[in-house]
Amino acid sequence: MSRRRRRRTESGSTGNWLTTYSDMVTLLLCFFVLLFAFSEVDAQKFRSILSSFRGGTGVFDGGTSLELLDFETAEQDEMKRELEELKELLEEYAGENGLGPEITLSIEERGLVIRFMDKVLFDSGKADLKPESIQILDSIGDILNSEEFKEKLIKVEGHTDTDPIIYSSKFPTNWELSAIRATNVLRYLVEEKGIDGNRISSSGYSYHRPIAPNDTPENKQKNRRVDIVILK
């Protein structure tokens, strides 16, 4: 075979290989798109899939790569609307059951926060739930187990002021006090109200996450609290 014919044959084989490879990549892309179409929209996963095709040789004419679809804004708007609806539901429930003065509700970056000042649930320097707080937690537990909330993850957070613990041998520092308070609220919701332990956790933050400066008795009272956070 002449050198010219051999070169032509090799060139033709290379072209066939590229065509086959391009077809395979196209089929893989279609497969991923179909999987995405049949699944719940997850912006992060979809972005990861599409980004794997970005920056390389395009699978369409002209080497055009797919543009990433931005779902973040739509997801954030939907999440905000959902939290607003849950907040209204909680406010209505709290009003009907006389809980208005006992709790405050707010939407923050982490989710919907149900805030209890410490005197609502505990005596000063103690972590045992007050008998009168049980009815409040019963109402909150019913809400968290309702249809609107049953799929939501929950975090119970304990917070204190900067005053050191002096008269308690049970709690050496505010770390122990805040953590045990949060744990006791969690235990009641799980053991007495039947909330699934897989969707709830607790943390104690001592005085390191204040909502007001610890410079007056009134502000310190604000910082002594337990937050039940319905996470985004």
N, C-alpha and C positions, 0 to 999 in steps of 0.2 A: 504494500500500500504506500502510495506517495506521501511525502511529508505534508503536502497541502491538504490531501483528503483526511489524514489523521487529525490534523488540527481542526478541520471542520467537524469531524465526528466528536472530538472532545468538547468543542464548543456547544454542540447540540445536546450532549449529555448534561453539561452544566446547566443549560437552560431548562431542561426537563426536571432536574433536581430542584431548582428554585421554584418552579411552578407547583410541584408536589408539596414542597415545604409551605408555600403560601396558602395552598388549599387546606393543609392541615391546621395551620394557625387560625384561618378563618373559621373552620369547623369548631375548633376549641373555643373561640370567642362566642360563636353562636350557642355553644353548649352552656357557657357561663351565663350568657344573657337569659337563656331559658330557665336555668336554675334560679336566677335572680327574680325572674317574672313570677315564679311559683312560690317564692318565699316572701317573708315579711321584709319590708324595706328597711335596710340597715345602712345608714349613710357611710359609716366607717368601713364596713366590709365591702360595700360597693365601690368606695373610693380606692380601697386597696387592690381590688380586682382590676379596675380600670387603669390604675397607675402602673400596673405591670406591663401594659401595652404602650405606655407613654414613653417617648424618647427614642424608641427603636424604629425599625423600618415599618411603615404602615402596612396594613393588610389590605387597604383599598387602593384604587388607582391614584397615582401621584404621591403615595406614601403618607396619606393623611392619617393622623392618629386621632383617637376618640378624645373629645373634650370631657373633662370631669364634670359630672352633674352635681350641683351644689344643693344638697338637701338640708344643710344645717339650719338655714333661716326658717324653712317650713317646719322642721322638727322643733326648733326652739319656740316658735309661735304656738304650735300645738301643745307643747309641754306647759307653756305659760298659761294658756287658756284652760288646760285641765287643772292646774294648780289653783287658779282663780275659782273654778267651779267647786273644787274640794274645800277651799277656804270658806266660800259662801255656805256650803253645806254644814261645815263645822260651826260657823257662827250662828246659823239658824238652830242647830241642835243645842248649842251652848245656851242660847237665849231661851229656848223652850224648857230646858232643864235647870235653869237658874245658875249656870256655870259662868255667866258673863264676867262677873267680878273676879273669878278665880284664875282665869287663864287669859293669855293674849295670843293672838294669831298673827303671823306675818309670813310673807313669801320672801325668801332669801335665795342666794345663789345655790345653796345646797339643797333647797327644797322648801316644803311647808313646815313652819316651826310652830309647835304648840308649847307655849312657855308657862311654867308654873313658878311663882316665887316660892322660896324654900318654906316659908311659914304655912303655905297651903298643905304641903305634904309632910313636913318634918318639924319637930321641935328644934330649937337652937342647939347646935353642936351634936345632934343625934341623927341616926340614919334609919331608925325604925319608922315605918309609915304610921301616921296618926290615924286613929280610928275614923275620924270624920273625913279623911282623904280617900277612904276605900270607895265610897259612893262616886266620887269624882273619877277615880281610875276605872270603876266599873263602866261608867258612861263612855269614857275614852276607849276602853277595850271594845265595847259594842260598836263604836264607830270604826275602829281599825279592823274589825272583823266583817264590816258591812261590804256589800257588793262593790261599792265604789272604791274601797280601800284594800280589798283582800289580796291584791297582787302587788301592793306597794311594799318596798323595803323600809324598815324603821330603825332609827338609831336613838337611843336614850343617852343624854349627855348630862353629867353632873358638873356644877360650877359653884365656886365659893368666892368670898372676898379675900382680901389680903391679911385679915386679922389672923394671927397664929392661934392654934388650938392649945389652950392652957389647961383646962380642967378635965380632959378626957384621956384616959390611958388606952382606950380602945382605938383611938385614931391619932397616931403620932403627928401627922401633918394633914393639911388640907387635901393632899393627893388621895389619901385613904378615905377621907370623909366623902369627897365628891364621887369617887369610884364606887363605894359601897351604896351610896344613895341611888346612883344610876342603876346599879345591879339589882337593888331591891325593887325598884319600879319595874325593871325588866322581868324579874322573877314573878312578880304578881301578874303581869300581863300574860306571861306564858303559862304559869301554873294554875292560875285562877280563871283567866279569861280565854285560855285555849289558843292564844296566838302562836302560830307556827314558829318554832325556834330558829328555823332556817332563814326567816325574813327579818329578824330583830337582833340588834347588838347593843352594847353599852360601852361608854367611855367616861372616865373622870379627868377633868382638865384643871382641877385646883382653881387658882385665881388667874390663870394665864390667858383666858379668853373673856375678858370683861366686856360688858355692853355699856359701861359708864366708868368714869375715873373713880378710883377707890380713895376719894378725898373727903367725902362727907358720909355721915351715917345713912342718909337717904340713897346715895349712889351705891354704897356697899350693899344695902338691902336689895337693890336691883340686880346686883351681880350674884347674889345667893339665889340660885335657881336650878331647876331641872327642865331641860328642853327635850321634848319628844319630836324628832324630826322625821317627817315623811319624805324620804329621799327622792330626788329626781330619777 
